[in-house]
Amino acid sequence: MDDAGQTFTHRQVPAKTLHPPTTVSPQLRRSISNLAAAPRLAMDGMPQTADAWRAFVATADAQALALAPILASQFPHTVNKTTIAGVTAREITPGTLDPAKAGRLLINLHGGGYVLNGGEASTGEAILGAHYSGMKVIAVDYRMAPDHPFPAAVDDAVAVWRAVIAEYEPASVGVFGTSAGGGLTLALVLKLKELGLPLPGALAPSTPWTDLTGASDSYAVNAEVDGIFSSFDTIGRAMAAVYAGEAGVSHPLVSPIFGDFSGFPPTILTTGTRDILLSDTVRAYRAMRAAGVEARLEVHEAMSHAEYIYAFDSPESAVAFSDIAAFFDRHLVG
Amino acid sequence: MDDAGQTFTHRQVPAKTLHPPTTVSPQLRRSISNLAAAPRLAMDGMPQTADAWRAFVATADAQALALAPILASQFPHTVNKTTIAGVTAREITPGTLDPAKAGRLLINLHGGGYVLNGGEASTGEAILGAHYSGMKVIAVDYRMAPDHPFPAAVDDAVAVWRAVIAEYEPASVGVFGTSAGGGLTLALVLKLKELGLPLPGALAPSTPWTDLTGASDSYAVNAEVDGIFSSFDTIGRAMAAVYAGEAGVSHPLVSPIFGDFSGFPPTILTTGTRDILLSDTVRAYRAMRAAGVEARLEVHEAMSHAEYIYAFDSPESAVAFSDIAAFFDRHLVG
C-alpha cells in the first residue's frame, strides 16, 4: 500500500549466479571476473564517525593510487599541480596534444561519492579524457565530506568555472565527470543557471549520481549485480548522508534529478547494463530530452559502474572515451 | 574454466524483492505491479509438439486480442485486411493522417517470438505506430513456427518489401517492430543487402531479439526481473529452437547480432532498464555504431520487455512512440 492507499504487488527475484559473459572483450570479461573475486563491503561496516570515514578513504584511495603507474605507462601525460581561485587542481597534458583544439579546454570532476579519490587519486578519469580527446584537462580536487559537506564541492566547481571563463570562451569548454563527478557536473550547471553565469559548451556526465534519495529502480535491480558500486544501502546511503548534511538528499544541487535541465548544453551520458546507476543515468537522460536538451545516451554491455575507468585496457573503455571526445569535438566551439 | 583454459569467477546475487518504483508515471507503476501479480510460466511447461505449440499460441493470442477494444477506443483507426505478394497483411490507417507524409509508408513486423501474435493479434504495435506518426502502416502477418520455421518469416518480409518499393520510394519507407519483429527488421535488411535490393529510409527495431543463442548478459541479469519476458531459459530458448529449425540459432538471419550492419539506414533502438533484451538491444546498437551506422539508443526507466505496447496509457509509451515517429520524420525522404 502506498501513500495514496493503492496496493502494489512486488516482484520476487530468486538468487542467481552471473557468469562473466562471452559477449564482451576478453579484457572486460577479465575485469568482470576480477570484480566478482574481490571482497565485498560488509553491510554493517560503514563509517560512523569522521575519523572512521578518513580511515576508509585512506584505504580506498591507496587502491586507486596503486593503479596510477600502470595508467601512466599506457597513457603518457604530465601533471601540473596548481591552485585555481583557491581550489587545488591538476592540469593534465596528454602526450599528444591536438593543436587544432588549443583554444578549448576540458574540466574534470572526479568520482568517489563526494568522499573518495581526493588529492593524487583525483586524476584517473582526467588522464583518460586527456588522452582520447588530445586536449588539456583541469582535474578539480574539490573539497569533500566528511570535513567539507555540501555545498563545498559545488562552490569549488563554480569558483574554478569563473576563473576558467576569464581565460576561455565558455562555449569552448567542456565539463565531464563520473558518478559523484557526473552528478556534480549537472549540479554545477544548475548552479550556473541560478547565478546567471555562462554555461559550458557541452557536458559528459558518465553514470552520474543524480538521485541520492535511493529511489532509482536500478538501486534494487542491480544491487550485487554491479561489481564496483554493489549496494546503495551500504556505501551509497552512507556517502549520501555525510555529503548532503543539513541540506538533505533531496536538494536539487545534491540530487540533480530534482533540478530543471532546460537550457542545458548538449550532453552525452554513459552507463552499462550492470550499472547500479543505470536508472540514475537513464532518468537524467529522459529528463533532459523532456526539457528539450540535445542529449545522447551510451550504454555498454555488462559494464558495472564506472568500469570504463578501471578496465582502461579494454576496447569498450576506448569506445566510451572516444564517443565522449567525439561529442566534445562536435559541440565545443573555437 | 573456459575454452582457453582461463578461470573466471562468477558473481552470486542474493534473492531480492523489487517494488514498483516511484520513479515512473502512475500508469507505468500500475503496469509494473500488474505484471508482478500475473501468473508465471512454469519451467517445465513449454510446448514439446506442434499441437502443444498451437494450444499455447491460442491461449496467448486470446489475451492479446482481449486488449484490442480498449486500444481501438483510445487510438481510433481502420484496418483493411489484404494480401501483398501472397502474404497476409493489414493496412492500418490512423484516425488522423498527416497529409504532409502522404508519400511515406511504415511497415510493421509484429513481435511474439516467431510463434505468437499472428492473425488478428498482429496489429497492436502497428496501431500505436500509426497513431503517433500520422502515417499509414502495413502490419505484416508473416508465417510463423511451428508450421513455418525460418526462413519463412524473412521470405515474407522480403516479398512485401519488393511489392512496397514497386509503389513507394524505398527511402520514403520506414520499418519497425518489437522483439522478434525487431530482430526480423534487422534480418530483413541483412537479407536485402545480400540480394542487392534498395534499403528502407530508416529503422526502428525496439527491444529487438538479436541473439537467439542466449549469450546476452541481460538474459541472466534480468531473468525474473522482467515482468513480460521473464526467462530466456523457459519460453525464449523453446521459441528460438522451434523458429530456427535446421538453420540453427547462430545463423545471422536468425540472430542478426552475428550479421554485418555496415551500410544500414539510420536506426533508433528502444529498450527499458528491466528488459531481458536490454543486452540484445545494447549490443545491436554498439555493433551498428562500430559499423558507422547513424544509430540512437532510447532506454526507459523500469520498463520490461515491450511494455511500451501494453502500458499504452502511460506517458512513457507516448514518449517511446513519439521518439520513433520523430526519428522517421527526420530520416524518411519525400
Interface residues (C-beta under 8 A of the other chain):
Chain A: D2 Q6 F8 T9 H10 R11 Q12 V13 P14 A15 K16 T17 L18 H19 P20 P21 T22 T23 V24 R29 R30 I32 S33 N34 L35 A36 A37 D211 A215 S216 D217 S218 A220 V221 N222 A223 E224 V225 G227 T273 R274 L278 S279 V282 R283 Y285 R286 R289 A290 R296 L297 E298 V299 H300 E301 A302 V319 D323
Chain B: D2 Q6 F8 T9 H10 R11 Q12 V13 P14 A15 K16 T17 L18 H19 P20 P21 T22 T23 V24 R29 R30 I32 S33 N34 L35 A36 A37 D211 A215 S216 D217 S218 A220 V221 N222 A223 E224 V225 G227 T273 R274 L278 S279 V282 R283 Y285 R286 R289 A290 R296 L297 E298 V299 H300 E301 A302 V319 D323
